């Protein structure tokens, strides 16, 4: 399955691309589907920031993401990387005290705020000191009206950048440039360009059970960990959430340990609930997971069992992640090195997945050899790891049984 997004470029006064606005789409048809703004923004967050990586980190410096009122006051903007994202307040938002409090908090945290298509006048004056960019719709307001507004708010707009959107001609570009606009967006420069990425499919049953568990009066972190370990998509999204969003936003480069258990305890109940709200409610899928997901679950459990029983006693948590994420490159059709850089994993996991070496890689190799029925190689590698072939078969049987007991995971 695919996720779809339209990207419209944003240019500076010299017509250099400085960023993109992400526009939600549900197919390659380049138009906004019949969904709520809340759903569209939540899907952008899940599919473009927690699922398939956006691309090279320095590909562009600014990403504009539209936020309706409700998602802003719920704190959803805080789930995005502040060094890349500009939080764009939709024109439908009301300038309430609650929204002002949210905007002040985002500003203090270092987020850049854009005000989109707002009503010219004094309604938004209290917000202006915390706004980095104002977007003027040139189809709604004339150049004279915009110029008069800018002049009337000089004291409040000293540090504000002005963006003219829906610019369609060179004459409009020159006119709005002359009144102080330094950013531009519109069909004169570039129409929105469609992009489709492979997306991770979540197990519907596991997702619903996770939603129930995190919203319990006293969530059981052990149960939450067990549920996450049953779903490749949720595990990867949570690790991306933790590494690229929470850790980076708080100035934490890495945790001492990177197991799912450690991440769950570090995030805590409120952060887990926010993750579930944005990642789960928008991504419940019908139908059964693909064979590749089922295989990854079996590999994960096999590697975990093998690590626990091996002579060297490597981390079972790390071994589980190696098996679970072993086919991310096949799912996304992207190099493993690009994918694994999006999450915080131990050096041993990194070596196994990216470099196909290190102490954990032979465990994954053993699972792959068993899948291909290469029995002589299974015996040889198993012997090196301290297992005879019957032990390997026993662990694989246990792993397969565990994966098949997960509702919706077995391909029938």
N, C-alpha and C positions, 0 to 999 in steps of 0.2 A: 504494500500500500504506500501511497505517497502523501506528503504534506505539500500544500501549495501556498505560495506567497508572491505578491507583486512588489517589486522594488522600484520606487521612483527616486531618481537621483536629485540631489540638492547641490546647487552650484554657488560659488562665490562671485564677486563682481568681475573677476577675470575669467569667468566661465570654467573654473576648475571644479571638479567634483569633490565635495567635502563630506558627503554623507548620503544616506538613503532613508526614505520613509518606507516602513514595512506596511503593506496593505493586505489584509486577510482575503484569501480566496479558497474555494473548496473544489476547484477544478482548474483546468488550463484556460477556461473562459475568463477573460480579464475583466470581471465586473464583481462588485460586492454582492455576495449572496444574501438571501433573505434570512438573516440571523440578527440577534441583538448585538449591540456594540460590546456588551460584557462578554458574550460568547466569543466574538471575534478576537478581542484582546487576549482572553485566556488561551485561545488556541495559538495565537502568535507566541505567547510566552512558552507554552508547552512545546510546540513543534519547532520553533526557531532558536530557543535558548536552552531547553532541557533535552530535546531530542537530537536531530541531526545538527552538527555544528554549523555555524553561519559561514565558515570559511576561514581563510587566513586572518589572524588576529589584527594585522595591520592593513587589511584590505581596504578598509575605510574607517574614518575616525569617529563618525557620529551615526547613530541609528535612532531615528525618530519612531516612537511607539505611541499610538493613540490610547488614551486612558479615559473611559467614561467615569462619571462621578463615583459610582458605588465601588468600583474596583480600587480607585484611588484611596478612598477613606478606609477601605479594608486593609490597606497596606500592601497591595499587590505590586506596586511599583518598586518596593524595596527588594523584591525577589530578583531584580535585574542588575547586571553589572553597571555601576554608576560611571565607570570610566568610558563606557561605550554608548550608553543609552541616554537619549534626551526624552524626558517624560512629557508627552504632549497632552495637555488638558483639552478634551473635546469641547466643541462649542455648545453642546447640550448641558454641560455642567453648570450648576448654580453656584455663585460665589458666597457660600455659606460660611459661618465661623468654623464649622467642622472641617470644611475643605481647606480653609486658610491655615488651620492648625496642621493639617497634613502636609501642605506645601512648605510651611516653615520647617517642619521636621525633615523633609526631603532635602531642602536647601542646606540645612545644617549638616546633613550627612554627606553633602558633596554632589548631589544630583543636580543636573541642569534641567530647568523647567521651561517648556514652551507653552504659550497661550495661543490657542488656535481659534480663528474666526469669532472672536468675542465681540460683544456689543461695544462700540466706541462710546466713551462717556466716562463716568466716574465710578461705576459699579465695581470695577476691578482694581481701584486705586490701592487698596490695602495689600493686594497681591504683588503689585509691580516691583517692589524692592527685592522680591525673591524670584523674579522671573528673568531668565537669561535670554530668551528669544520670544519675540512677538511675531506671529504669522498673520499677515493681512491678506484677506481674500480680495483680489483686485476685481473680481466679478461682482462683489457685494458692495465694496466701498470705492469711491473714486480716489484718484491720486490727491486731489485737493482736500478731501475729507481726511485722508490718512495723514497728509502733511500737517494739517491744522491740529490733528490729535497729537502728533509727535511734538509739535511746538508748545502745545498747551500743557504737556506733561514733562517738560524738560528736566525738572528737578528729580522726578521719579524714575526717569528712563536713562540716567547717565551711563549705566553699565549694561544697557539692553541692546541686543542685536535685532535688527528688523529684517524680516523675510517676506518677500512678495510671492504669493502662491497663485497658481492658475494663470501665469504669464504666458501669453500665446504669440506675441509678436516682438520683434526687435524694438519697435517704438515703445511698447510697454516696458520692456526691460530697461531702456535708456531713461524713460520717464521716472520709474520707481527708483532707479539707481540715483537719480539726481536729487531725490527727496530724502536720501539717507538709508535706503535698503541696501544691505550688503550680501544678503543671501536670496536665492531665487529658486523657484520650483514651478514647473508647468510644461505644457506640451511644446513650447518654443525650444526648450532645452532637451527634454526627454520624456517620452510617454512611459508609464509604468511597464516594467518588463517582468514577465512571468518566470518563476523558477519552481521546479518540482524536486523534492528530495524524498528518498526512501524514509519511511517513518517506522518507529518501533510500535508494535501492537501489544497492548496490555491485555492480560488475562482478565476477563470480565468478572469472574467469580472472586479472584484474589483481590481485585480492585475494590469490589463492594465490601469484602470482609475487612480490608485495610481501612476503608472509610469508617466503618462501624467501630473498629478498635481504637483508632486515634481520637474519636469523638466520645469515647466512654468517659465517665466521671474520673476514673483512675486508669489511664491507658497502661496496658501491660507491655513494656518495651520488649520483653522476650517474645511475646506473640507477634509484635510488629516486625521484629527481626526475622522470625520464621516465615511470615507472610512475604516480606520483601525477597527473601531467598528463593521463593517459589516463582518469581517473575523477573525475567531478564530486563524488561523495559523499565519497570519501576525501580529496580536496583540501579540501573545506569542513570536514570533521570535524577534519583536522589543524590547520587555521587556527584553529578554535574551541578546540581543545586547547591550542594555543600561546598564544592571546590570553587566553582566559577562565580558563585553569587554570594553565599554567606561568608566564606573565608575571605575572599577578596574584598568584600564590602567592609569587613571588620579589620582588615589589615593583617590577617593571619595567613601566612604562606602555606602552612601545612600543619596537619595534626601529627602528634607523635606516632599514632597508629592510624591506619586507614581502613579498618574493618567496618562492615555495616553496623555492627554493635556499637563501636566507638562513635560513629557518625550520628546514630540515633540518640545516644546519650548526650552528645555535645549539643545537638540541635534543640532537644527538649520538646516538651509537649506542644507549646504554642507554635514553634517553627514547623514541627511535623504536621500540625493541623493546617497550617498555611500551605505547605507543600502539597498535601493531599487535596486541598480545595482547588488549587490551580492545576495540578497534574492529573488528578483522578476524575473530577467531575466533568472535564472536557474530553476525556479520552476513553470512556467506556465503549468497548467494541463488541459487536455481536459476532457470532461465528467462533470457530476454534482456532487456536494458535497454529502457526505453521510448523511443519516438521523440524525446521531448523531450530526453533525455540525449544521444542521438546528435547532435541539432541543436546542443546546447551545445558538444560537442566540436568540431564543424565551425566554429562561430563562434569558439571559442577559438583554433584554429590559424589561421583566416583573419585575425583581429585581430592575432595575433602576426606573421604574415607581412607584413601591411599596415603595421604599426608599423615593422618593420625596413626597409621599402622606401619609406616616406613621406619627404617632404622634411624634415619637422620631426624625424624620428628619435626618436619617443617610445619609452619603455621597452617592449620586447617582452614582458617578464615581466608588467608591469601590463596590457598589452593582452590577453594571454592570459587573465588572471583576469577581466577585463571580459567577454570572450566566454563563458568557462566558467560564470560565475555569473549570466549575463544573465537566466535564467528561474527563479531561485530563488523569486521571488514567486509564480510560477505553480505550482511544485512544492509549496510549503508552504501556498499560499493565504493568505499573510500579506504585509503591506506590506514592500517592499524596504528601507525605512528601518529597520524593526525587525530584519530579518535581517542587514543589512550592519553593524549596530552590534555584532553578536556576534563579529566578527573584526577583525583589525588590518590595514587596507589603506591604501594611499597616498591622498593627497588627490585625485589624478586618478581613481583607481578609484572612490572614494566619489562624486565628482561625476558620473561616467558612469553608475553603477548607481543611485544614489539620486536624483540631480537631473536626469539625462538632459541633461547639458551637460558642458563641459570639453573638453580636447584629445583625449581618447580616445573620447568618445561618437560622433563621426562615423564612426569605424572600425566600431563596432557597428551604427550606422545603415546603413552601406553593406552589411554582411552581411544585415541584415533586408530591405533593399530588393531585394537579389539573390534572396533566398528567395521574395519575393512577385512576382518577375519584372517589377518596375517599372523597365524598361530605360532610359527617359528620365531618371528620377531617379538611377539608377545612374550613367549617363554624366555627369550634372551634378555629383553629389557626388564621383565619382571624379576628375573633372577638377580640382575644387577641392583634392583631396588629392594631386594629381600623378600619377594613374593614368588611362590610357585604358581603354576597356571590355575590351579583350582582356587587359590585365594583370589586371584585376579577375577576369575569368573564369579566368585561369590560376591565380591565388591560390586561388580557390574550388575549382577542380579538385584542386589540391594538398592543400587542407585536407580535402576530402571523402575523397580517397584515404587520407590519414593516419588519419582517423577510422575508416574501414572496415577498415583493417589491424589495428585493435585487436580481439583475440579477444572475441567476445560483445557488441561494441558496435553492430554494424550491425543494424538492424531489418529482418527479411526477411519 
